[in-house]
Amino acid sequence: MGTKSQLNSAFKNTLIMHCDDKRTLFVLKEEIEKTWDKLKISGFEDQKLLKQLNDDVSQYLDYKNSVN
């Protein structure tokens, strides 16, 4: 997982998407950020949160690639 700025950069490339797709990606991005913040608090040692972050990012990227 990259930084939030990398995620924000990827999110900015959604300008020509349908509003429902943009909203879905926004919600997925919010979930990634929440998990990232929890991981920071845990010192990046919580394996369950690491798996959740990986799954969240995969879901975001899969959805983003499917609508482009």
N, C-alpha and C positions, 0 to 999 in steps of 0.2 A: 504494500500500500504506500502510495506517495503521500505528499503533504496535502493539507486542505487547499493550498493554492493550486496544486495540480488538479485536484478534483474540481475546483471552481473554474479553472481554465477549460476543462473538458465540458463542464456544464454550460459554459458560454457558447459552445458550438451548437446549441439547440435552437437557434433563432428561427429556423424555417420549419420547425415541427408544429404539429397540431397542438392546441392548448391542453388537451387531455394528456398527451404524451409529455409535454413540458411539466405538467403538474405531477404526473407519476414519477418522473425523474427527480423532481424537487423533493418529493416525499422520500424517495430512496436515498437521496443525498443527505437529507436530514437524519435518517436512520444511521447512515455511515458516520456522520459527525457525532451523534450521540454515543455510538459505540466507541469511537476514537477517544472521546473525552473520558469515558469510563475506563478505557485501557490506560490512558495517561495516569489516572488516579491510582490504578492498580500497579503502576510501574511496568506495564506491558508483560505481566507475568501470569495473568488469568487466561488459561488455555481455552476456556469456554468462550470468553470474549474475543480472543484471537480468531477462533473458528467462526464466530458470528461476524466479525469484521470481514474475514475472507469471503464468507457467503454473501454478505451485503454488497461488497464491491463486485463480486461476480454477477450478482443479480442486476446491479446497476449497469454494468458494462454490457451484459447480454441484452438487456432491454434497450439500451441506447443504440447498440449495433443493429437491433431488429427494426428500429424505426427510421434509421438513416437510409 
